[in-house]
Amino acid sequence: MKLVLPALAALAVAAPAFAETPIAPGYWETTSQVISPIPTKKTEKRCIREEDVEKFMGGAPNRHYTCTYPTREVAGGKIRLIGSCKTKNSAPVPVTGEGVYTRDSLRLDARIEAKLGGMTVPVRARTSGKRIGDTCPAPPVSDGR
């Protein structure tokens, strides 16, 4: 089950290079949640610059996991993914997702086939986001202490 939340975060959306920007850059609030079997929810705010849109939509790997999506369709306001995610020391876990997006919002419902104690546990998850500002807040200024 440790792979579930990182995999969900990676599913924020995935896509190849875009002919047009699918979402608008700006200040975004995203919520990642596991719906079942054990509900969890995490909301965070992030700045998405124009040059970061493709990376954000591509579910770029981080230090915890790597995801690959041989099937990546992001066009016409719809998202469809089929692939897998893995941590450095785990086998790939199948992930599928479908969702919708506009320039100011996105929602992706995912199904993850997590392995737990030799059993496959189906996990349902959702990532949603909304643009809450055209510009990002200035970073905090350090007072030198």
JOFEN-V772377 format. One record per residue. RES is the residue in one letter. PHI is phi in radians with two decimals (NA if undefined). BURIAL is + if it has 24 or more other ideal C-beta (glycine too) atoms within 12 Angstrom, else -. Layout:
res: [RES & RES]
phi: [PHI & PHI]
burial: [BURIAL & BURIAL]
This chain:
res: [M & K & L & V & L & P & A & L & A & A & L & A & V & A & A & P & A & F & A & E & T & P & I & A & P & G & Y & W & E & T & T & S & Q & V & I & S & P & I & P & T & K & K & T & E & K & R & C & I & R & E & E & D & V & E & K & F & M & G & G & A & P & N & R & H & Y & T & C & T & Y & P & T & R & E & V & A & G & G & K & I & R & L & I & G & S & C & K & T & K & N & S & A & P & V & P & V & T & G & E & G & V & Y & T & R & D & S & L & R & L & D & A & R & I & E & A & K & L & G & G & M & T & V & P & V & R & A & R & T & S & G & K & R & I & G & D & T & C & P & A & P & P & V & S & D & G & R]
phi: [NA & -1.07 & -1.33 & -1.03 & -1.13 & -1.06 & -1.11 & -1.10 & -1.06 & -1.14 & -1.41 & -0.76 & 2.93 & -2.33 & -2.88 & -1.40 & -0.99 & -1.90 & -1.27 & -2.36 & -1.26 & -1.24 & -2.19 & -1.46 & -1.12 & 2.56 & -1.68 & -2.07 & -2.00 & -2.09 & -2.18 & -1.93 & -2.45 & -1.66 & -1.53 & -2.68 & -1.49 & -2.08 & -1.10 & -2.48 & -2.68 & -2.42 & -2.03 & -2.51 & -1.92 & -2.60 & -1.63 & -2.03 & -1.39 & -0.96 & -1.28 & -1.71 & -1.01 & -1.09 & -1.11 & -1.07 & -1.22 & -1.53 & 0.97 & -0.96 & -1.13 & -2.23 & -1.25 & -1.72 & -2.69 & -2.33 & -2.10 & -2.23 & -2.28 & -1.02 & -1.85 & -2.37 & -2.20 & -2.34 & -2.88 & 1.03 & 1.43 & -2.15 & -2.17 & -2.50 & -2.31 & -2.48 & -3.05 & -2.70 & -2.27 & -2.65 & -1.55 & -1.00 & -1.94 & -2.05 & -1.34 & -1.06 & -1.98 & -1.09 & -2.39 & -2.28 & -2.69 & -2.45 & -2.94 & -2.39 & -2.61 & -2.26 & -1.13 & -2.07 & -2.76 & -2.71 & -2.60 & -2.34 & -1.73 & -2.14 & -2.15 & -2.16 & -1.76 & -1.31 & -1.75 & -2.48 & 1.00 & 1.42 & -1.89 & -1.62 & -1.98 & -1.26 & -2.09 & -1.86 & -2.47 & -2.51 & -2.10 & -2.32 & -2.68 & -2.51 & -1.40 & -1.90 & -2.96 & -1.25 & -2.14 & -1.61 & -1.11 & -1.17 & -1.10 & -1.05 & -1.58 & -1.38 & -1.63 & 1.39 & -1.42]
burial: [+ & - & + & + & + & + & + & + & + & + & + & + & + & + & + & - & - & - & - & - & + & + & + & + & + & + & - & + & + & + & + & + & + & + & - & - & - & - & - & - & - & - & - & - & - & + & + & + & - & - & - & - & + & + & + & + & + & + & + & + & - & - & - & - & + & + & + & + & + & - & - & + & + & + & - & - & - & - & + & + & + & - & + & + & + & + & + & - & - & - & - & - & + & + & + & + & + & + & + & + & + & - & - & - & + & + & + & + & + & + & + & + & + & + & - & - & - & - & - & - & - & - & + & + & + & + & + & + & + & + & + & - & - & - & - & - & - & - & - & - & - & - & - & - & -]
